[in-house]
Amino acid sequence: MSMMRDAMGGNKGQPKWWYGIAVAVMICAFFIGMDVYHNHTITWSVWPVAAVLFFGVGFTLLNRFGRE
């Protein structure tokens, strides 16, 4: 039913719960891409990727599932 409401425009203006995860994945892809482009291997990007995934994805999932 919620998919029908979304398709009809009943949920305008509210971002989806997974937008934070999508942004975290894009940031991780950027860091890994920069590292691989310069070094042809993954060296320093492990730490920023781990931090972004831990905080970005973790807090997004806590907000989604931790309060229900």
C-alpha positions, -999 to 999 in steps of 0.1 A, spaced: 0 0 0 28 24 7 42 19 -28 9 30 -42 8 60 -19 44 69 -30 35 65 -67 4 87 -62 26 115 -47 14 111 -11 49 111 4 64 142 -12 91 161 5 104 133 27 136 115 18 137 78 18 154 60 47 181 46 25 193 79 10 220 81 37 233 47 28 234 57 -9 254 88 -1 278 68 21 284 43 -7 291 71 -32 316 87 -8 333 53 -3 334 48 -41 351 82 -44 378 74 -18 385 40 -33 385 54 -68 410 81 -59 433 56 -41 432 31 -70 438 58 -96 469 71 -79 484 39 -65 468 12 -86 459 -5 -53 439 2 -22 463 16 4 451 46 25 414 46 16 406 17 40 403 41 70 380 67 55 358 40 39 356 22 72 347 54 90 320 64 64 305 30 64 305 27 102 290 61 109 269 68 78 254 34 73 252 26 110 234 57 120 210 54 91 201 19 100 197 29 137 174 57 127 154 33 106 152 2 126 162 12 161 132 33 169 104 11 156 
